Amino acid sequence: MRTWFFCLALASFGASAQSVYKCVDKGGVTSFQSEPCSHAAQVKKTWDATPEPLNSAEQQRIHSARKKSASDAAYLAHLARGNAPRMGAVVRAVPNRCEAMKRQRDNAYEKNPKRNMAFMRYWGDKVHEACK
């Protein structure tokens, strides 16, 4: 509860009045900025850009999304360090099975010189399955 009160207090401090200025200089170059235009530029338009305050449901959603993102980042960093959890036995490629599938693919390619992407994808997938 104390954390929510702190987050709410921080959010209320950030919601100050903000304006956007559309400035055009003597060369006709248009710029949008949060500060008033310089003396060399002419103000074409000014409007209020104060963000609307978030309700508690939106704040909860944002908090949950940030927590999940941090958790996912920690998990991916864990995987990147090579500490991946073992989910079962690792199947090693059988060299003869892999080489046999490569030979079958090469024979199929020789028999069909006018091959398309689906044909090549089929044999690529077969070789991949045999060699992993």
Secondary structure, 3 states (H helix, E strand, C coil): CHHHHHHHHHHHHCCCCCEEEEEECCCCCEEEECCCCCCCCEEEEEEECCCCCCCHHHHHHHHHHHHHHHHHHHHHHHHHCCCCCCCCCCCCCCHHHHHHHHHHHHHHHHHCCCCCHHHHHHHHHHHHHHHC
